[in-house]
Amino acid sequence: MDEATTGTRAWLREAARASVREQVADRALTLFDERGFDSVTVHQLADAIGISPRSFFRYFPSKEDVVIGDPEPFGEIVRSAAAQRPADESVWTVLRRSFDPIVELTERPAYQARGLRSIRVTMSTASLRARNYEKHLSWAAMLEPVILDRMEGVRDSRLFRARALILSALSCLDAALAEWTLCEGAVPLHTLLDDAFATVHSAHGRDGDA
């Protein structure tokens, strides 16, 4: 078997695995949304999907990972989006634009129903809200060097202000996603996110680093 054939087969296996993983996630999110996250056990979930609990754990380390997922891959996308913004752009605008990949994802018809379920389940489950906060801390740490480089002043002061701005931006994202879910996607996420960022900026009362 030549190297090209081996590579093709490996790619096909990974593509098949990714497809099954997506199907498992879609079915799991539907059950969590219908019955409540804490009311569905892994065994019940596996039975409903038609796989064994062991097979479920091959795709997801835990139930929580179905909903929240690994924060690093998408966190890197957000970080990269921020890093690619123009040098003369304000920090607050950079943070808003860093969430454009999330906005674009919610605008895909195939994703919208799943996205709404995921956020709805997260909002209604204490353990998932805690995991979502952990995700925010992970994203904040990834964004920190990018934002820090754009700010002026003594490093300690810049670090505090950078963290404050990043966590404020993530709170705006959460507020926009919550409202997007409550209105069942009737108002586009980009509109809600722009409104949230504008509201905080207006309350701030001055441009400054933001």
Secondary structure, 3 states (H helix, E strand, C coil): CCHHHHHHHHHHHHHHHHHHHHHHHHHHHHHHHHHCHHHCCHHHHHHHHCCCHHHHHHHCCCHHHHHCCCHHHHHHHHHHHHHCCCCCCCHHHHHHHHCHHHHHHHCCHHHHHHHHHHHHHHHCCHHHHHHHHHHHHHHHHHHHHHHHCCCCCCHHHHHHHHHHHHHHHHHHHHHHHHHHHHCCCCCCHHHHHHHHHHHHHHHHCCCCCC
